[in-house]
Amino acid sequence: MLITHDTRCALDTVVDLVNTAPEDDSAPDGLPDVAALEGFVHSHQVSEVGVLTEFDLSAVRRLRGRFAAVFAAPDAHTAAKLINELVAAAGTTPRLTNHDGYDWHVHYFAPGASITDHLAADCGMALAFFVVAGERERLRRCEAPDCRHAFVDLSRNRSRRYCDSRTCGNRLHVAAYRARRKEAAG
């Protein structure tokens, strides 16, 4: 599956957005205030964003939950329905643009769109490409028992199981190794 630069950026953005949600009631929100949302927008180089407000923060948090539902969708039909709702609500307006040193690419949000519509349109379309390509199963959640972070499995053989193999994956492999050694010593 060919993934263009702007699609990859939108995928990274949607994954990071979903992963800002608290894992449980005791965990902190990754977007606690407008300053954090501004930092998120800046770090993901989201273009054409005006002044952000508490209203934007609240709307982006709601959008985050809707994107999380796409990653949790049990099948392609459910994911497609959720994505269609996101993209339609954003008033998607595809247009070609070149800016900030990037060659021609497609923006799916209308000029002057809110940050929520911007993210819903661009990130929704990036997820839509996976459904269209028959690759929805690449939209995953980490299999580590104490981590449910979202990620996109871009491995060649669709075998990635953890959001980060160096932390979640390695920790589980070490635990399994220690359990085997303990059992063998037994």
C-alpha positions in Angstrom: 0.0 0.0 0.0 1.4 3.4 -1.1 1.3 5.9 1.7 2.0 9.5 0.7 3.8 11.9 3.0 0.7 13.8 4.0 -1.3 10.6 4.7 1.6 9.4 6.9 1.6 12.7 8.8 -2.2 12.5 9.2 -1.9 8.9 10.5 0.8 9.9 13.0 -1.4 12.8 14.1 -4.6 10.6 14.6 -2.6 7.9 16.5 -1.0 10.5 18.8 -4.4 12.2 19.3 -6.1 9.0 20.3 -3.2 8.2 22.6 -3.7 11.5 24.5 -6.8 10.1 26.0 -6.5 8.9 29.6 -6.2 5.1 29.9 -8.4 5.2 33.0 -9.9 7.6 35.6 -6.6 7.9 37.4 -4.5 8.7 34.4 -3.9 12.3 33.3 -5.4 13.7 30.1 -2.7 14.2 27.4 -4.6 17.4 26.4 -5.3 19.0 29.7 -5.6 22.6 28.4 -5.5 24.9 25.4 -1.7 25.2 25.7 -1.3 21.5 25.4 -3.6 21.5 22.3 -1.4 24.3 20.9 1.6 22.2 21.5 0.0 19.2 19.9 -0.9 21.3 16.8 2.7 22.7 16.6 4.5 19.4 17.1 2.4 17.8 14.4 2.8 20.8 12.1 -0.9 21.1 11.5 -1.2 23.9 9.0 -3.8 26.7 8.7 -4.9 26.7 12.4 -6.0 30.0 13.9 -6.2 30.9 17.6 -7.3 28.0 19.7 -9.9 28.2 22.5 -11.5 26.1 25.3 -14.3 25.4 22.8 -11.7 23.9 20.4 -10.1 21.8 23.2 -13.5 20.4 24.1 -14.4 19.6 20.5 -11.0 18.0 19.8 -11.4 15.8 22.9 -14.8 14.6 21.6 -13.3 14.0 18.2 -10.5 12.0 19.9 -13.2 9.6 21.2 -14.7 9.2 17.8 -11.3 8.3 16.3 -10.7 5.8 19.1 -14.0 4.1 18.1 -12.5 3.6 14.6 -9.5 1.8 16.1 -11.9 -0.3 18.2 -14.3 -1.1 15.3 -14.9 -4.8 15.0 -15.1 -4.8 11.2 -14.6 -2.7 8.1 -18.3 -1.9 7.8 -18.4 -0.4 11.2 -15.1 1.5 10.7 -16.4 2.8 7.3 -19.6 4.1 8.9 -17.7 5.9 11.7 -15.2 7.4 9.2 -18.0 8.5 6.9 -19.7 10.3 9.7 -16.4 12.1 10.8 -15.6 13.2 7.3 -19.1 14.3 6.4 -19.5 16.3 9.6 -16.2 18.1 8.8 -17.6 19.4 5.5 -14.7 17.8 3.6 -13.5 20.0 0.7 -10.6 18.4 -1.1 -8.1 20.9 -2.6 -4.5 20.7 -3.9 -2.0 22.8 -2.1 1.8 23.3 -1.8 3.1 25.1 1.3 5.9 25.1 3.9 8.3 23.4 1.5 6.0 20.5 0.7 5.2 19.7 -2.9 1.6 19.3 -4.1 -0.7 17.4 -1.8 -4.3 17.2 -0.9 -5.9 19.0 2.0 -9.4 17.7 2.8 -10.5 20.5 5.0 -12.1 23.8 3.9 -10.0 27.0 4.2 -10.7 28.5 7.6 -11.9 25.2 9.0 -11.8 24.7 12.8 -9.1 22.5 14.2 -11.7 19.8 14.8 -13.0 19.9 11.2 -9.4 20.0 10.0 -8.4 16.9 12.0 -11.6 15.1 11.2 -11.2 15.6 7.5 -7.5 15.0 7.0 -7.1 12.2 9.6 -10.5 10.7 8.6 -9.4 10.4 5.0 -6.1 8.9 6.0 -8.0 6.2 7.9 -10.4 5.8 5.0 -7.6 4.9 2.7 -6.9 1.9 4.9 -10.5 0.7 4.7 -10.5 1.2 0.9 -7.3 -0.8 0.5 -8.7 -3.7 2.6 -6.1 -2.9 5.3 -8.4 -1.9 8.2 -6.8 -4.6 10.4 -3.6 -2.5 10.4 -5.4 0.0 12.7 -4.7 -1.6 16.0 -4.4 -1.3 19.8 -1.3 -2.5 21.7 -1.6 -6.1 22.9 0.3 -5.4 26.1 -2.1 -6.0 29.0 -1.3 -2.7 30.7 -1.3 -0.6 27.5 -4.0 0.0 25.0 -2.4 2.7 22.8 -3.5 2.9 19.2 -1.0 2.4 16.4 -1.0 1.7 12.7 0.8 -1.5 11.8 2.9 -0.6 8.7 5.0 -3.8 8.9 5.3 -5.8 5.7 3.5 -8.9 7.0 1.0 -7.2 9.4 2.7 -8.8 12.4 3.2 -5.8 14.8 1.5 -6.4 18.1 2.8 -3.6 20.3 2.7 0.2 20.1 6.4 0.2 20.8 8.5 -2.9 20.6 11.2 -1.4 22.7 8.9 -0.7 25.6 5.7 -2.8 25.6 7.0 -5.6 23.5 10.4 -5.9 25.2 8.9 -5.7 28.7 6.5 -8.6 27.9 9.3 -10.7 26.3 11.5 -10.2 29.3 8.6 -11.2 31.7 8.0 -14.3 29.6 11.7 -15.2 29.7 11.9 -14.7 33.4 8.8 -16.8 33.9 10.3 -19.6 31.8 13.5 -19.5 33.8 11.7 -19.5 37.1 9.6 -22.5 36.0 12.7 -24.4 34.7 14.5 -23.7 38.0 11.5 -24.8 39.8 
